[in-house]
Amino acid sequence: MPKILVSTVINAPIERVWRVVSDFNGLPAWMPGMKDSVIESGKKPTEIGAVRKLGMAGTKDILRERLEALSPEEFLITYSVLEGPLPVKNIRTSMRLRPITDSYGTLGEWSTQFDTAKGEEETGEQFMARVFGAGFRSLKKHLGV
């Protein structure tokens, strides 16, 4: 099962970054390629097991993801992908924030593990690394840093 980790320094306090990334229904506000999000089944976006249905920009494709963990104490959010037009399957992803104490900044770490067709591991790793890299760049722009 391939795994990747993408990290970045965000020049904003951890609490400010957490407010954005912990909003399970707020991904389209900052993530490239997402146009809208709806929480299914009337659950709250902070409720473990909540499923978000994301509309993908420029297509009729839908991405469905389930919230698996949300820890404000650890600045950690984990979700799994239930369905979508991705080249990888059985995706479980976490974003963890850590304070950078000498500059009041934030270290963002986005990690995932997933399955691919045999021989496609490197392609899957590159795809997910590009998605996370673009996401972090867009998050910084959204935060104005």
C-alpha positions in Angstrom: 0.0 0.0 0.0 1.7 3.2 -1.1 2.0 6.1 1.3 3.1 9.7 0.8 3.6 12.8 3.0 3.7 16.3 1.7 4.6 19.1 4.1 4.9 22.9 4.1 5.5 25.9 6.3 2.5 28.2 6.5 3.2 31.7 7.8 0.1 32.0 9.9 -0.7 31.0 13.5 -1.9 27.4 13.8 -5.3 28.4 15.2 -6.0 30.4 12.1 -5.0 27.6 9.7 -6.9 25.1 11.8 -10.2 27.1 11.5 -9.9 26.7 7.7 -8.7 23.1 7.3 -11.0 21.7 10.0 -14.1 22.9 8.3 -15.1 19.6 6.6 -17.7 21.3 4.5 -15.4 24.2 3.6 -12.9 22.5 1.2 -14.2 24.3 -2.0 -13.3 27.7 -0.4 -9.6 26.9 -0.8 -8.9 23.6 -2.6 -8.4 23.7 -6.4 -10.8 21.7 -8.5 -13.7 21.7 -6.0 -16.7 23.8 -6.8 -19.2 22.9 -4.0 -19.7 20.7 -0.9 -22.8 19.3 0.8 -22.9 17.2 3.9 -25.2 14.2 3.4 -27.7 12.7 5.8 -28.2 15.9 7.8 -25.1 15.3 9.9 -22.9 18.1 11.2 -19.6 18.7 9.4 -17.9 18.1 12.8 -19.6 14.8 13.3 -17.4 11.7 12.9 -19.0 9.7 10.0 -20.2 12.8 8.2 -20.0 12.3 4.4 -19.3 15.3 2.2 -20.3 15.2 -1.5 -17.9 17.4 -3.5 -18.7 18.7 -6.9 -15.6 18.9 -9.1 -15.0 22.0 -11.2 -15.4 21.6 -14.9 -17.0 18.2 -14.7 -20.1 16.4 -13.5 -17.8 14.1 -11.4 -18.6 13.7 -7.7 -16.1 13.0 -4.9 -17.5 11.5 -1.7 -15.5 11.6 1.5 -16.2 10.5 5.1 -14.8 12.2 8.2 -12.9 9.6 10.2 -11.3 11.8 12.9 -11.3 15.4 14.0 -9.1 16.4 16.9 -8.8 20.1 17.7 -6.3 19.1 20.5 -4.0 17.5 18.1 -4.9 19.7 15.1 -5.6 16.6 13.1 -8.3 15.8 10.6 -8.6 12.4 8.9 -11.0 11.3 6.1 -11.5 8.5 3.7 -12.6 8.7 0.0 -15.7 6.6 -0.6 -16.0 7.2 -4.3 -14.7 9.5 -7.1 -12.8 9.6 -10.4 -9.4 9.1 -8.9 -6.6 6.9 -10.2 -6.1 5.4 -6.7 -8.5 3.5 -4.4 -9.1 2.9 -0.7 -7.7 6.3 0.2 -7.3 7.3 3.8 -5.9 10.8 4.3 -4.8 12.9 7.3 -3.8 16.5 7.6 -2.0 17.4 10.8 -0.8 20.9 11.8 2.1 21.6 14.2 3.1 24.9 15.6 6.3 26.5 14.6 7.1 28.2 17.9 9.9 30.5 16.9 7.8 32.3 14.3 4.2 31.7 15.2 3.8 29.8 12.0 2.4 26.4 11.2 3.9 23.2 9.8 1.3 21.5 7.6 1.6 17.8 7.0 -0.8 16.0 4.5 -0.4 12.3 4.3 -2.2 9.4 2.7 -2.1 5.7 2.0 -4.0 4.1 -0.8 -4.2 1.1 -3.2 -3.4 1.1 -6.9 -3.3 -1.4 -9.7 -0.1 -3.5 -9.6 2.7 -1.5 -11.2 0.9 1.8 -10.8 2.2 2.7 -7.3 4.6 5.5 -8.5 1.9 7.0 -10.7 -0.5 7.1 -7.7 2.2 8.6 -5.4 2.9 11.3 -8.0 -0.8 12.1 -8.4 -1.5 12.4 -4.7 1.7 14.5 -4.2 0.6 16.9 -6.9 -2.9 17.2 -5.4 -1.6 17.9 -1.9 1.1 20.3 -3.2 -1.6 22.3 -5.1 -3.8 22.2 -2.1 -1.2 23.7 0.2 -0.3 26.4 -2.3 -4.0 27.3 -2.6 -4.5 27.2 1.2 -1.6 29.8 1.6 -3.2 32.0 -1.0 -6.6 31.7 0.7 -5.0 32.7 4.0 -3.1 35.6 2.3 0.3 34.3 3.3 
